[in-house]
Amino acid sequence: MTTKILISRRSIQLLRVMVSGIFLVAGFNHLLNVEKTAQRIEQASFKGIAHFFGEPQWLIILSGIAMLVAGFLFLIGYKTKWAAMVLIAVLIPITLTVQVGQITTLGPLFKNIAILGGLLFFILNDTNNLLNK
């Protein structure tokens, strides 16, 4: 038995726009401030995670490009599920490297967890086929 849920089309659009904003800003920040971002990684408790994946400067550039491209696609609602998966693939290592272990600043960690929840909404739900009111 399938349950039908009515969801406002506007609420889905607003959620998508609001969640995409942080990735667009962060993507530009990564590309414009590679050295500053690399310093943050070097000061992180779990910087080894970043080093496991490669040279931090290249990871910063690649993640910046991924956040801009996937963030824009997410913003406009094109291939939303795939864009959300790419954004999660970028967000998880960043969260584990930079936010985990920063016991004095739990806010950014839980901000990223909330963003992950928003992205998961779009992965787990076919927002193109929801009944809209």
Residue frames as a rotation matrix with the C-alpha (Angstrom) as fourth column:
MET 1
0.580 0.815 0.000 0.00
0.815 -0.580 0.000 0.00
0.000 0.000 -1.000 0.00
THR 2
-0.500 -0.740 0.450 1.37
0.751 -0.629 -0.200 3.38
0.431 0.238 0.870 -1.02
THR 3
0.232 0.507 -0.830 0.71
0.811 -0.572 -0.123 6.43
-0.537 -0.645 -0.544 1.10
LYS 4
0.082 -0.141 0.987 0.32
0.755 -0.637 -0.154 9.73
0.650 0.758 0.054 -0.71
ILE 5
-0.045 -0.203 -0.978 1.75
0.833 -0.548 0.076 12.80
-0.551 -0.812 0.193 0.97
LEU 6
0.726 0.291 0.623 0.86
0.588 -0.733 -0.342 16.32
0.357 0.615 -0.703 -0.10
ILE 7
-0.040 -0.792 -0.609 3.87
0.796 -0.394 0.460 18.63
-0.604 -0.467 0.646 -0.08
SER 8
0.786 0.293 -0.545 3.99
0.018 -0.892 -0.452 22.22
-0.619 0.346 -0.706 -1.20
ARG 9
0.620 -0.554 0.556 6.00
0.741 0.179 -0.648 22.58
0.259 0.813 0.521 -4.41
ARG 10
0.620 -0.357 0.699 7.20
-0.238 -0.934 -0.266 25.95
0.748 -0.001 -0.664 -3.11
SER 11
0.781 -0.339 0.524 8.58
-0.536 0.067 0.842 24.38
-0.320 -0.939 -0.129 0.09
ILE 12
0.643 -0.565 0.518 10.66
0.602 0.790 0.115 21.93
-0.474 0.238 0.848 -1.94
GLN 13
0.527 -0.435 0.730 12.00
0.544 -0.486 -0.683 24.75
0.652 0.758 -0.020 -4.12
LEU 14
0.708 -0.231 0.667 12.84
-0.526 -0.803 0.280 26.86
0.471 -0.549 -0.690 -1.07
LEU 15
0.789 -0.437 0.432 14.62
-0.129 0.570 0.812 23.98
-0.601 -0.696 0.393 0.65
ARG 16
0.560 -0.576 0.596 16.66
0.824 0.463 -0.327 23.33
-0.087 0.674 0.734 -2.48
VAL 17
0.529 -0.332 0.781 17.60
0.200 -0.845 -0.495 27.00
0.825 0.418 -0.380 -2.88
MET 18
0.772 -0.196 0.605 18.49
-0.613 -0.480 0.627 27.44
0.167 -0.855 -0.491 0.79
VAL 19
0.730 -0.528 0.433 20.62
0.154 0.745 0.649 24.28
-0.665 -0.408 0.625 0.98
SER 20
0.584 -0.522 0.621 22.43
0.789 0.185 -0.586 25.03
0.191 0.832 0.520 -2.29
GLY 21
0.876 -0.183 0.447 23.55
-0.157 -0.983 -0.095 28.47
0.457 0.013 -0.889 -1.09
ILE 22
0.696 -0.640 0.326 26.14
-0.427 -0.004 0.904 27.16
-0.578 -0.768 -0.276 1.34
PHE 23
0.359 -0.573 0.737 27.75
0.630 0.731 0.261 25.00
-0.689 0.371 0.623 -1.35
LEU 24
0.662 -0.103 0.743 27.94
0.615 -0.493 -0.616 27.85
0.429 0.864 -0.263 -3.84
VAL 25
0.843 -0.353 0.405 29.56
-0.485 -0.825 0.291 30.15
0.232 -0.442 -0.867 -1.27
ALA 26
0.558 -0.646 0.521 31.90
-0.232 0.481 0.846 27.41
-0.797 -0.593 0.119 0.00
GLY 27
0.560 -0.328 0.761 32.85
0.771 0.541 -0.335 26.42
-0.302 0.774 0.556 -3.55
PHE 28
0.729 -0.291 0.619 33.88
0.157 -0.809 -0.566 29.97
0.666 0.510 -0.544 -4.41
ASN 29
0.769 -0.436 0.468 35.68
-0.630 -0.392 0.670 30.25
-0.109 -0.810 -0.576 -1.07
HIS 30
0.592 -0.561 0.579 37.65
0.281 0.817 0.504 27.06
-0.756 -0.136 0.641 -1.75
LEU 31
0.492 -0.379 0.784 38.75
0.863 0.096 -0.495 28.30
0.113 0.920 0.374 -5.16
LEU 32
0.644 -0.196 0.739 39.57
0.024 -0.961 -0.276 31.84
0.765 0.195 -0.614 -4.06
ASN 33
0.396 -0.464 0.793 41.31
-0.904 -0.347 0.249 30.92
0.159 -0.815 -0.557 -0.78
VAL 34
0.636 -0.160 -0.755 43.14
-0.072 0.962 -0.264 27.65
0.769 0.222 0.600 -1.43
GLU 35
-0.410 -0.905 -0.110 46.04
0.077 0.086 -0.993 28.41
0.909 -0.416 0.034 0.95
LYS 36
-0.500 0.302 0.812 43.81
-0.831 -0.430 -0.352 29.61
0.243 -0.851 0.466 3.79
THR 37
0.628 0.777 -0.053 41.63
-0.750 0.621 0.228 26.51
0.210 -0.103 0.972 3.43
ALA 38
0.345 -0.605 -0.718 44.74
0.094 0.783 -0.615 24.28
0.934 0.145 0.327 3.35
GLN 39
-0.672 -0.581 0.459 45.86
-0.349 -0.298 -0.888 25.88
0.653 -0.757 -0.002 6.63
ARG 40
0.056 0.783 0.620 42.51
-0.997 0.015 0.070 24.97
0.045 -0.622 0.782 8.21
ILE 41
0.780 0.174 -0.602 43.03
-0.267 0.961 -0.068 21.38
0.567 0.213 0.796 7.14
GLU 42
-0.128 -0.941 -0.312 46.55
0.117 0.298 -0.947 21.33
0.985 -0.158 0.072 8.62
GLN 43
-0.699 -0.081 0.710 45.15
-0.624 -0.414 -0.662 22.60
0.348 -0.907 0.239 11.95
ALA 44
0.341 0.937 -0.071 42.34
-0.809 0.331 0.485 20.02
0.478 -0.107 0.872 12.00
SER 45
0.099 -0.226 0.969 42.43
-0.809 0.548 0.211 17.12
-0.579 -0.805 -0.128 14.44
PHE 46
0.317 0.115 0.941 41.77
0.214 0.958 -0.189 14.58
-0.924 0.262 0.279 11.68
LYS 47
0.310 -0.274 -0.911 43.86
-0.790 -0.607 -0.086 16.09
-0.529 0.746 -0.404 8.88
GLY 48
-0.678 -0.601 0.424 45.05
-0.328 0.763 0.557 12.57
-0.658 0.239 -0.714 8.06
ILE 49
0.138 0.807 0.574 41.69
0.455 0.463 -0.761 11.92
-0.880 0.366 -0.303 6.38
ALA 50
0.821 0.136 -0.555 42.39
-0.337 -0.668 -0.663 14.67
-0.461 0.732 -0.503 3.85
HIS 51
-0.102 -0.957 -0.270 45.96
-0.916 -0.015 0.400 13.47
-0.387 0.288 -0.876 3.30
PHE 52
-0.330 0.070 0.941 44.65
0.060 0.997 -0.053 9.94
-0.942 0.039 -0.333 2.72
PHE 53
0.608 0.696 0.382 42.72
0.461 0.082 -0.884 11.21
-0.646 0.713 -0.271 -0.33
GLY 54
0.353 -0.540 0.764 45.61
0.860 -0.134 -0.492 13.26
0.368 0.831 0.417 -1.73
GLU 55
-0.738 -0.674 0.032 47.35
0.642 -0.716 -0.275 16.60
0.209 -0.182 0.961 -1.68
PRO 56
-0.211 0.730 -0.650 45.13
0.733 -0.321 -0.600 19.06
-0.647 -0.603 -0.467 0.25
GLN 57
-0.541 -0.003 -0.841 45.54
-0.317 -0.926 0.207 21.91
-0.779 0.379 0.500 -2.28
TRP 58
-0.920 0.211 -0.331 44.26
-0.262 0.296 0.918 19.69
0.292 0.931 -0.217 -5.12
LEU 59
-0.577 0.741 -0.343 41.44
0.809 0.578 -0.110 18.36
0.116 -0.341 -0.933 -2.94
ILE 60
-0.338 0.418 -0.843 40.42
0.337 -0.783 -0.523 21.93
-0.879 -0.461 0.124 -2.13
ILE 61
-0.715 0.034 -0.698 40.33
-0.594 -0.556 0.582 22.88
-0.368 0.830 0.418 -5.82
LEU 62
-0.866 0.388 -0.314 38.44
0.073 0.721 0.689 19.71
0.494 0.574 -0.653 -6.82
SER 63
-0.454 0.735 -0.504 35.95
0.870 0.243 -0.430 20.06
-0.194 -0.633 -0.749 -3.97
GLY 64
-0.503 0.237 -0.831 35.45
-0.059 -0.969 -0.240 23.73
-0.862 -0.072 0.501 -4.85
ILE 65
-0.816 0.184 -0.548 34.62
-0.568 -0.080 0.819 22.82
0.107 0.980 0.170 -8.46
ALA 66
-0.746 0.551 -0.374 32.36
0.478 0.834 0.275 19.95
0.463 0.027 -0.886 -7.35
MET 67
-0.446 0.596 -0.668 30.50
0.676 -0.264 -0.688 22.21
-0.586 -0.759 -0.285 -4.90
LEU 68
-0.588 0.213 -0.780 29.97
-0.440 -0.894 0.087 24.89
-0.679 0.394 0.619 -7.55
VAL 69
-0.805 0.269 -0.529 28.79
-0.447 0.312 0.838 22.53
0.390 0.911 -0.131 -10.28
ALA 70
-0.606 0.594 -0.529 26.65
0.632 0.763 0.132 20.26
0.482 -0.254 -0.838 -8.08
GLY 71
-0.595 0.367 -0.715 25.46
0.496 -0.532 -0.686 23.24
-0.632 -0.763 0.135 -6.01
PHE 72
-0.714 0.324 -0.621 24.27
-0.600 -0.739 0.305 25.03
-0.360 0.590 0.722 -9.14
LEU 73
-0.711 0.463 -0.529 22.53
-0.153 0.632 0.760 21.92
0.686 0.621 -0.378 -10.50
PHE 74
-0.592 0.477 -0.650 20.91
0.804 0.411 -0.430 21.42
0.063 -0.777 -0.627 -7.10
LEU 75
-0.723 0.264 -0.638 19.83
0.035 -0.909 -0.416 25.08
-0.690 -0.323 0.648 -7.06
ILE 76
-0.591 0.478 -0.650 18.08
-0.804 -0.418 0.423 24.88
-0.069 0.773 0.631 -10.42
GLY 77
0.162 0.716 0.679 16.60
-0.628 0.605 -0.489 21.45
-0.761 -0.347 0.548 -9.70
TYR 78
0.544 -0.062 -0.837 18.38
-0.757 0.394 -0.522 19.62
0.362 0.917 0.167 -12.53
LYS 79
0.162 -0.445 -0.881 19.45
0.105 0.895 -0.433 16.05
0.981 -0.022 0.191 -11.66
THR 80
0.357 0.088 0.930 18.73
-0.750 -0.567 0.342 16.96
0.557 -0.819 -0.137 -8.05
LYS 81
0.982 0.042 0.182 19.25
-0.146 0.782 0.606 13.46
-0.117 -0.622 0.775 -6.65
TRP 82
0.543 -0.834 0.098 22.66
0.750 0.430 -0.504 13.11
0.378 0.347 0.858 -8.34
ALA 83
0.077 -0.492 0.867 23.71
-0.092 -0.869 -0.486 16.61
0.993 -0.042 -0.112 -7.35
ALA 84
0.661 0.232 0.714 22.78
-0.707 -0.127 0.695 15.84
0.252 -0.964 0.080 -3.74
MET 85
0.939 -0.344 -0.012 24.86
0.335 0.906 0.258 12.64
-0.078 -0.246 0.966 -3.85
VAL 86
0.196 -0.898 0.393 27.89
0.605 -0.204 -0.769 14.55
0.772 0.389 0.504 -5.12
LEU 87
0.165 -0.089 0.982 27.43
-0.494 -0.870 0.005 17.20
0.854 -0.486 -0.187 -2.44
ILE 88
0.918 0.156 0.366 27.23
-0.395 0.453 0.799 14.52
-0.041 -0.878 0.478 0.26
ALA 89
0.721 -0.693 -0.008 30.37
0.664 0.694 -0.280 12.88
0.199 0.196 0.960 -1.15
VAL 90
-0.079 -0.727 0.682 32.16
0.251 -0.676 -0.693 16.22
0.965 0.116 0.236 -0.72
LEU 91
0.319 0.314 0.894 30.58
-0.625 -0.639 0.448 17.17
0.712 -0.702 -0.007 2.60
ILE 92
0.977 0.114 -0.179 31.30
0.043 0.719 0.694 13.97
0.208 -0.686 0.697 4.54
PRO 93
0.252 -0.943 -0.216 35.11
0.885 0.315 -0.343 14.04
0.392 -0.104 0.914 4.24
ILE 94
-0.286 -0.304 0.909 35.15
0.014 -0.950 -0.313 17.79
0.958 -0.077 0.275 4.94
THR 95
0.585 0.599 0.547 33.02
-0.559 -0.191 0.807 17.26
0.588 -0.778 0.223 8.04
LEU 96
0.903 -0.262 -0.341 35.14
0.399 0.806 0.437 14.35
0.160 -0.531 0.832 9.27
THR 97
0.007 -0.985 0.172 38.40
0.820 -0.093 -0.565 16.23
0.573 0.145 0.807 8.63
VAL 98
-0.578 -0.303 0.758 37.57
0.089 -0.946 -0.310 19.71
0.811 -0.112 0.574 9.87
GLN 99
0.073 0.722 0.688 34.53
-0.671 -0.475 0.569 19.58
0.738 -0.503 0.450 12.18
VAL 100
0.864 0.199 -0.462 34.92
0.149 0.776 0.613 16.27
0.481 -0.599 0.641 14.03
GLY 101
0.074 -0.861 -0.504 37.39
0.943 0.225 -0.246 16.68
0.325 -0.457 0.828 16.86
GLN 102
-0.686 -0.223 0.693 36.62
0.091 -0.971 -0.223 20.36
0.722 -0.090 0.686 17.37
ILE 103
-0.311 0.594 -0.742 34.85
0.896 0.443 -0.021 19.82
0.316 -0.672 -0.670 20.69
THR 104
-0.623 0.036 -0.782 34.81
0.458 -0.793 -0.401 23.55
-0.635 -0.608 0.477 21.48
THR 105
-0.581 0.428 -0.692 32.90
-0.693 -0.707 0.145 24.38
-0.427 0.564 0.707 18.29
LEU 106
-0.673 0.379 0.635 30.13
0.358 0.918 -0.168 21.83
-0.647 0.114 -0.754 17.86
GLY 107
0.155 0.794 -0.587 27.90
-0.236 -0.548 -0.803 24.29
-0.959 0.263 0.103 15.96
PRO 108
-0.131 -0.242 -0.961 29.60
-0.972 -0.160 0.173 23.79
-0.196 0.957 -0.214 12.58
LEU 109
-0.975 -0.201 0.096 29.49
-0.190 0.975 0.119 20.00
-0.118 0.098 -0.988 13.03
PHE 110
-0.424 0.888 0.177 25.75
0.490 0.390 -0.780 20.01
-0.761 -0.244 -0.601 13.65
LYS 111
0.115 0.372 -0.921 25.24
-0.620 -0.698 -0.359 22.54
-0.776 0.612 0.151 10.84
ASN 112
-0.599 -0.419 -0.682 26.82
-0.798 0.373 0.473 20.01
0.056 0.828 -0.558 8.48
ILE 113
-0.910 0.346 0.227 24.70
0.264 0.908 -0.326 17.22
-0.319 -0.237 -0.918 9.93
ALA 114
-0.012 0.944 -0.330 21.58
0.068 -0.328 -0.942 19.33
-0.998 -0.034 -0.061 9.28
ILE 115
-0.049 -0.080 -0.996 22.74
-0.915 -0.397 0.077 20.00
-0.401 0.914 -0.054 5.70
LEU 116
-0.947 -0.300 -0.117 23.27
-0.322 0.889 0.325 16.26
0.006 0.345 -0.939 5.23
GLY 117
-0.528 0.828 0.189 19.67
0.384 0.432 -0.816 15.76
-0.757 -0.358 -0.546 6.36
GLY 118
0.217 0.591 -0.777 18.45
-0.450 -0.646 -0.617 18.24
-0.867 0.483 0.126 3.76
LEU 119
-0.401 -0.450 -0.798 20.45
-0.915 0.151 0.375 16.52
-0.048 0.880 -0.472 1.03
LEU 120
-0.969 0.054 0.240 19.21
0.023 0.991 -0.128 13.10
-0.244 -0.119 -0.962 2.12
PHE 121
-0.100 0.987 -0.127 15.63
-0.088 -0.136 -0.987 14.34
-0.991 -0.087 0.100 1.72
PHE 122
0.325 0.207 -0.923 16.29
-0.860 -0.341 -0.379 14.84
-0.393 0.917 0.067 -1.99
ILE 123
-0.700 -0.595 -0.395 18.08
-0.696 0.691 0.195 11.51
0.157 0.411 -0.898 -2.36
LEU 124
-0.914 0.321 0.249 15.39
0.146 0.832 -0.534 9.48
-0.379 -0.452 -0.808 -0.59
ASN 125
0.072 0.992 -0.105 12.41
0.300 -0.122 -0.946 11.22
-0.951 0.037 -0.306 -2.18
ASP 126
-0.543 -0.113 0.832 11.55
0.840 -0.075 0.538 11.65
0.001 0.991 0.135 -5.82
THR 127
-0.438 0.350 -0.828 10.68
0.293 -0.815 -0.500 15.32
-0.850 -0.462 0.254 -5.51
ASN 128
-0.906 0.131 -0.403 9.68
-0.419 -0.409 0.811 15.47
-0.058 0.903 0.425 -9.18
ASN 129
-0.546 0.707 -0.449 6.83
0.047 0.561 0.826 13.01
0.836 0.430 -0.340 -8.61
LEU 130
-0.859 0.296 -0.417 5.53
0.447 0.040 -0.894 14.16
-0.248 -0.954 -0.167 -5.22
LEU 131
0.094 0.938 0.333 1.93
0.923 -0.207 0.324 15.20
0.373 0.277 -0.885 -5.12
ASN 132
-0.880 -0.475 0.006 2.07
0.452 -0.840 -0.300 18.98
0.148 -0.261 0.954 -4.97
LYS 133
0.201 0.949 -0.242 -0.46
0.974 -0.220 -0.055 21.26
-0.106 -0.224 -0.969 -3.48
